Amino acid sequence: MNTVIRWIDKLLSLLCVILAATLSIAVIVSVFLRYLLNLSFVASEEAITLTFIATTYVGAALGVREKQHISIPFMEEVAPPKIKKLLCILIDSIILTVSGVILYQSFLWIEKVGGVKSPATHIPYKYFYFMIPLSFLIMMFYAILDLLSLFVPIEPPDKGYESDMDLVDTQNRGKLP
């Protein structure tokens, strides 16, 4: 089970990196074309906006996995182990409830407005809007996974930025600031 979870984590992380890189390159090219060559493409602006939205939703799902959502760490630090466990159950229950409501409502919303076509690419918005229920489904998966980790051994996620900071620390060890 840990292998499958790690694979999903890596896949979502890779997707987030690809989306962020694509977004960065597209914005740079768009600004270059607009300000230096006086060219502007509506389809590229639309694609940039949708890529930004996708990055946000994929990042939010990863945030639930890495427990980077809104929390009050002070309470977790000073609480005894049983209270920590109850807090974790409460937080994950709230995440599951909110995600479940948004998941359900997003399908209703897509059904009502998903047929509208985008102005530049003429692709129905329902294909773009589908990232909302998909990301909340992934959030629910990760919240359930976190609840299960209280009772069965599940490996914690690799947090890329923490391992990057460890690398920076080892490279700078012994050097003066």
KOLBAVEX-179065 format. One line per field, with one value per residue: x, y, z of N, C-alpha, C, O in turn. Coordinates in steps of 0.001 Angstrom, whole numbers, plus 500000, padded with zeros to 6 digits. Layout:
KOLBAVEX-179065
n_X <- [X;...]
n_Y <- [Y;...]
n_Z <- [Z;...]
ca_X <- [X;...]
ca_Y <- [Y;...]
ca_Z <- [Z;...]
c_X <- [X;...]
c_Y <- [Y;...]
c_Z <- [Z;...]
o_X <- [X;...]
o_Y <- [Y;...]
o_Z <- [Z;...]
***
This chain:
KOLBAVEX-179065
n_X <- [500823;501953;503700;502032;500825;503064;503733;501485;501809;504263;503530;501551;503138;505019;503271;502437;504859;505383;503155;503627;506088;505356;503494;505159;506938;505094;503976;506233;506859;504470;504454;506783;506042;503856;504785;507218;506965;504459;502313;499488;497824;494727;494013;496333;496417;494136;494859;496989;495640;494006;495982;497155;495022;494757;497244;496893;494794;495908;498117;496799;495686;498030;498904;497154;497990;500602;500095;499923;497903;495636;496295;496715;499585;500620;498785;498936;501560;501732;499826;498814;499504;497009;495158;496268;495783;492979;492621;493705;491882;489587;490327;490812;488268;486802;488028;487272;484467;484016;485294;483742;481234;481880;482743;480354;478705;480186;479839;477145;477280;478961;477295;475329;476665;478701;478520;479056;481171;484672;485938;488172;489409;487224;486532;484455;483759;483357;485311;487532;486602;486405;488647;488171;486303;487960;490347;489333;488453;490890;491906;490139;490870;493494;492926;491525;493567;495320;493803;493757;496446;496721;496157;497235;500462;501578;503617;504984;504618;507076;508535;509273;510471;511676;513661;515174;516130;517730;519738;520854;521811;523837;525581;526476;527725;530138;530973;531416;528883]
n_Y <- [498804;501238;501681;502266;504591;506279;506408;507756;510186;511070;511295;513333;515405;515691;516457;518916;520339;520348;521807;524270;525009;525172;527237;529371;529631;530157;532599;534280;534173;535204;537827;538809;538673;540413;542948;543512;542766;543523;541746;539772;536963;535605;532985;531968;533470;532540;529867;530212;531186;528967;527055;528149;527905;525105;524437;525481;523867;521255;521687;522261;519783;518314;519768;518945;516317;516701;517942;520740;522459;524925;525352;525112;525003;525268;524204;521510;520959;521284;519590;516530;513089;511636;513690;514899;512921;512973;515592;515327;513509;515107;517285;515949;514921;517256;518152;516040;516328;518980;518714;516665;517936;520017;518483;517165;519433;520597;518898;519333;522021;521941;520535;522451;524761;523837;523457;525770;527330;528032;531286;531586;529079;527479;525214;523225;524380;522456;520511;521771;522529;520129;519639;520534;518759;516524;517243;517634;515082;513764;515109;514123;511438;511646;512656;510521;508676;509862;509579;506782;506363;506751;504350;502239;501414;503869;505338;508596;511562;512531;515570;517849;520439;520392;518415;519646;521839;520523;519652;522108;522952;520996;521566;524101;523799;524577;526852;530351;532850]
n_Z <- [500000;500774;498657;496481;497426;497651;494948;493902;495277;494163;491480;491560;492595;490539;488476;489501;489469;486721;485813;487123;485981;483280;483474;484308;482099;480049;480889;480810;478041;477019;478093;476895;474157;474181;475130;473827;471137;470544;470305;471026;472278;472678;473261;474457;476810;478026;478385;480173;482424;483052;483557;485815;487620;487692;488816;491350;492415;492309;493923;496324;496970;497392;499565;501570;501864;502837;505167;505187;505363;506739;510110;513687;515021;517603;519448;518839;519533;522323;523297;524893;523805;523348;522986;520774;518882;518833;517887;515339;514222;514316;512629;510181;509789;509394;507027;505335;505387;504361;501875;500761;500520;498739;496582;495826;495262;493226;491040;490517;489806;487549;485843;485383;484285;482702;479963;478614;476281;476059;475244;473495;472794;472375;473742;475751;479035;480977;480870;481871;484362;485635;487126;489654;491175;490968;492325;494916;495460;495589;497816;499759;499689;500711;503275;504397;504304;506137;508461;508620;509079;511758;512887;511417;510045;507934;505579;506007;503919;501418;501764;499547;499710;502222;502000;500051;501479;503339;501639;500855;503343;503840;501777;502443;504856;507204;505914;506044;506635]
ca_X <- [500000;502840;504268;501005;500682;504259;503606;500492;502469;505257;502810;500967;504236;505532;502259;502494;506091;505192;502210;504286;507087;504604;502943;506253;507403;504017;503861;507402;506678;503338;504900;507729;505292;502966;505454;508315;506541;503099;501430;498755;496975;493687;494069;497431;496012;493168;495632;497739;494688;493610;497145;497274;493962;495122;498356;496328;494044;496836;498888;495935;495604;499322;498946;496452;498869;501763;499569;500287;496673;495536;496269;497290;500601;500870;497929;499450;502848;501588;498789;499260;499285;495599;494511;496791;495063;491628;492717;493922;490599;488688;490779;490554;486809;486390;488497;486405;483125;484057;485630;482583;480208;482354;482728;478966;478233;480910;479194;475914;477696;479449;476128;474598;477417;479808;478340;479531;482483;485639;485893;489287;489641;485906;486421;483495;484385;483224;486580;488428;486011;486517;489776;487675;485956;489108;491262;488696;488466;492249;491989;489425;491738;494593;492388;491266;494894;495829;493062;494248;497817;496634;495918;498113;501672;501616;504771;504662;505037;508337;508278;510362;511187;512507;514855;515987;516803;518799;520801;521496;522555;525045;526504;526995;528309;531526;531235;530950;527821]
ca_Y <- [500000;502409;501890;502925;505951;507029;506620;508830;511414;511479;511689;514656;516367;515910;517239;520288;520948;520582;522917;525516;525349;525606;528549;530349;529832;530786;534010;534992;534301;536104;539196;539156;538934;541557;544232;543765;542583;544052;540647;539184;535851;535352;531569;531751;534052;531589;528702;530612;531234;527602;526391;528680;527286;523699;524405;525746;522707;520142;522075;522130;518354;517956;520422;518073;515162;517107;518658;522141;523238;525845;524657;525832;524056;525396;523263;520159;520817;521204;518615;515145;512226;511301;514900;515052;511966;513507;516758;514814;512959;516244;518018;515133;514845;518534;518123;515101;516900;520112;518185;515930;518903;520688;517472;517017;520683;520882;518158;520064;523261;521587;520165;523665;525746;523204;523460;527031;527138;529101;532195;531488;527721;526892;523940;523387;524590;521298;519781;522511;522522;518810;519608;520836;517532;515614;517632;517389;513638;513452;515599;513161;510256;511932;512787;509147;508105;510406;508907;505403;506353;506728;502989;501318;502136;504446;506231;510021;512013;513243;516991;518257;521628;520075;517716;520648;522641;519687;519682;523418;522974;520198;522236;525295;523480;524977;528108;531537;533542]
ca_Z <- [500000;500820;497330;495671;497964;497250;493504;493729;495742;493162;490272;491801;492719;489190;487772;490027;488958;485282;485673;487539;484961;482102;483794;484292;480720;479278;481292;480277;476594;476789;478378;475840;472920;474327;475330;472895;469745;470454;469921;472146;471865;473678;473633;475400;478089;478574;478820;481365;483534;483397;484143;487172;488424;487874;489761;492674;492893;492547;495107;497502;497287;497995;500875;502522;502112;503615;506334;505052;505380;507871;511393;514820;515486;519040;520162;518615;520203;523775;523660;525119;522625;523097;522468;519403;518052;518676;517009;513982;513780;514095;511440;508994;509614;508793;505637;504604;505260;503432;500551;500265;500108;497517;495522;495397;494666;491981;489959;490187;489140;486213;485052;485006;483499;481992;478515;478035;475644;476295;474103;472546;472295;472125;474454;476854;480335;481861;480897;482763;485697;486241;488064;491003;491899;491009;493401;496209;495641;496045;499203;500595;499765;501626;504632;504848;504508;507395;509536;508699;509613;513225;513330;510691;509613;506590;505498;505794;502581;501224;501560;498669;500137;503370;501527;499362;502503;503878;500650;500959;504600;503726;500858;503074;506141;507387;505232;506755;505896]
c_X <- [500869;503449;503292;500843;501858;504217;502625;501095;503437;504588;502203;502039;504816;504560;502295;503736;505947;504243;502863;505331;506416;504044;504016;506712;506349;503860;505023;507256;505557;503724;505863;506986;504457;503719;506573;507881;505116;502108;500747;497820;495996;493756;495196;497102;495020;493897;496438;496823;494297;494767;497358;496247;494296;496255;497845;495618;494937;497677;498083;495814;496909;499475;498233;497336;500021;501388;500017;499048;496655;495434;496861;498323;500846;500055;498436;500753;502689;500586;499395;498878;497818;494850;494987;496035;493632;491610;492882;492614;489624;489046;490483;489063;486269;486799;487612;485020;483097;484345;484461;481481;480633;482368;481319;478472;478934;480311;477891;476237;478158;478285;475385;475377;478537;479701;478815;480936;483391;485717;486997;489412;488355;485769;485406;484212;484291;484518;487600;487923;486161;487688;489317;487258;487118;490048;490640;488563;489841;492444;491295;490250;492856;494121;492086;492578;495486;495112;493552;495636;497846;496560;496787;499334;501604;502760;504320;505159;506442;507974;509475;511151;512054;513774;515758;516757;517925;519991;521566;522340;523855;526054;527162;527670;529774;531885;530698;529866;528307]
c_Y <- [501263;502713;502639;504380;506818;507344;507752;510172;511955;511976;513089;515733;516711;516758;518701;521019;521277;521758;524255;525954;525851;526999;529627;530667;530556;532262;534817;535220;535283;537563;539672;539525;540211;542882;544531;543661;543064;543008;540092;538109;535527;533903;531306;532331;533131;530356;529010;530622;529829;526819;526859;528037;525820;523555;524587;524517;521501;520439;521948;520667;517877;518576;519600;516875;515525;517888;520116;523024;524130;525037;525557;524903;524116;524371;521831;519926;520603;520145;517247;514264;511897;512495;515157;514147;512461;514724;516333;514260;514085;516993;517230;514973;516123;518577;517208;515691;518022;519621;517433;516861;519588;519717;517326;518275;520995;520116;518833;521329;522977;521224;521403;524545;525142;523218;524728;526802;528326;529989;531977;530094;526982;525489;524147;523460;523366;520496;520464;522450;521187;518722;519883;519549;516546;515963;517396;515893;513192;513925;514639;511883;510474;512112;511405;508447;508582;509782;507475;505325;506401;505303;501939;502096;502565;505448;507675;510459;512582;514691;517543;519434;521347;519347;518666;521495;521848;519696;521001;523479;522173;520843;523442;525035;523886;526281;529259;532236;534740]
c_Z <- [500000;499455;496428;496120;497537;495752;493221;494149;494698;491887;490435;491941;491352;488373;488211;489512;487475;485050;486033;486517;483691;482302;483724;482878;479892;479619;480726;478773;476274;477023;477296;474556;473023;474357;474330;471428;469488;469904;471165;471611;472985;474159;474635;476770;478800;479128;480083;482585;483990;484016;485577;488097;488706;488881;491190;493223;493155;493789;496386;497928;497932;499375;501940;502856;503035;504878;506338;504983;506624;509160;512469;515450;516990;519824;520011;519384;521701;524223;523937;523926;522332;522514;521037;518444;517799;517758;515554;513410;513466;512810;510169;508731;508972;507322;504798;504369;504226;502015;499945;499772;498807;496341;494959;494665;493344;490802;489539;489395;487708;485297;484551;484037;482648;480486;477829;477474;475941;475056;473068;471935;471938;472695;475578;478206;481250;481941;481808;484201;486402;487212;489497;491720;491991;492163;494779;496487;496147;497486;500161;500764;500778;503066;505215;505150;505836;508592;509719;509336;511140;513755;512640;510197;508144;506583;505313;504417;502584;500984;500819;499172;501340;502943;500747;500363;503152;502936;500725;502225;504494;502788;501518;504419;506177;506692;506060;505941;505130]
o_X <- [500560;503690;503689;500736;501672;504623;502902;500916;503431;505026;502331;501863;505070;504976;502194;503659;506343;504497;502675;505445;506854;504112;503794;506856;506671;503637;504820;507497;505683;503359;505770;507263;504366;503329;506835;508385;504628;501195;501364;497117;496400;493575;495031;497469;495066;493576;496555;497190;494264;494548;497701;496567;494135;496232;498312;495820;494733;497920;498624;495839;496885;500099;498668;497415;500380;502255;500434;499126;497565;494591;497427;497982;501240;500566;498370;501015;503434;500508;500369;498025;497422;493999;494204;495690;493136;490699;492273;492281;488913;488171;489964;488641;485388;486013;487241;484464;482259;483708;484208;480867;479832;482035;481126;477892;478337;480279;477571;475547;477788;478289;474871;474807;479242;480699;478961;481776;482939;485577;486763;489509;488405;484989;485485;485143;485064;484797;488427;488709;486059;487722;490000;487803;487244;490493;491340;488561;489937;493070;491802;490315;493137;494847;492359;492689;496083;495734;493738;495964;498879;496858;497047;499248;501576;502862;503388;506016;506939;507185;510558;512379;513090;514852;516980;517916;518965;521136;522796;523457;524883;527260;528299;528143;530544;533000;529651;529907;527516]
o_Y <- [502236;503875;503546;505285;507958;508429;508616;511178;513147;512958;513929;516850;517876;517672;519608;522195;522354;522605;525251;527143;526837;527841;530686;531832;531463;533084;535919;536324;536100;538437;540810;540556;540987;543834;545695;544397;543018;543338;539963;538314;535212;533635;530508;531747;532969;529873;528160;530124;529548;526002;526063;527667;525350;522647;523925;524159;520792;519552;521568;520360;517123;517988;519566;516468;514746;518425;520649;524189;524078;524148;526613;524100;523116;523743;521039;518811;519822;519836;516849;514645;511883;512327;515583;514550;512375;514878;516911;514512;514029;517298;517779;514899;516073;518989;517558;515567;518021;520068;517545;516611;519721;520100;517361;518184;521589;520630;518899;521663;523688;521566;521412;525030;525870;523010;524761;526165;529465;529498;532169;529946;525955;524678;525146;522701;523250;519870;519802;522334;521113;517816;519505;519257;515819;515077;517001;515485;512341;513233;514370;511318;509604;511754;511149;507714;507795;509491;507014;504365;506123;505057;500876;503300;501732;506298;507950;509805;513052;514998;517689;519442;521994;519628;518515;521835;522414;519744;521008;523995;522618;520685;523774;525977;523564;526774;529148;532228;535410]
o_Z <- [499312;499129;495696;495292;497111;495336;492390;493462;494388;491287;489545;491456;491049;487661;487386;489158;487029;484193;485334;486220;483097;481407;483136;482508;479125;478731;480218;478283;475362;476236;476835;473943;472071;473681;474026;470579;468359;469146;472222;470622;474104;475346;475558;477789;480020;480213;480965;483649;485188;484911;486451;489227;489832;489713;492117;494383;494141;494607;497424;499119;498905;500258;503091;504015;503919;505567;507366;504596;507452;509283;512188;516318;517590;520751;520951;519835;522294;525412;523298;523124;521167;521641;520188;517333;516676;516945;514654;512252;512463;512000;509197;507577;508113;506468;503677;503278;503324;501061;498745;498734;497882;495219;493743;493583;492446;489684;488352;488431;486774;484115;483433;483059;481949;479796;476607;478110;476057;473936;471874;470717;471261;472196;476293;478476;482200;482964;482435;485141;487627;488045;490450;492784;492976;492893;495711;497649;497031;498288;501250;501856;501601;503993;506388;506132;506571;509614;510846;510033;511749;514924;513204;509957;507238;507467;504556;503822;503608;500090;501386;499076;501495;503466;500773;500123;503487;503387;500664;502199;505004;502980;501186;505056;505272;506862;506697;504711;504466]
***
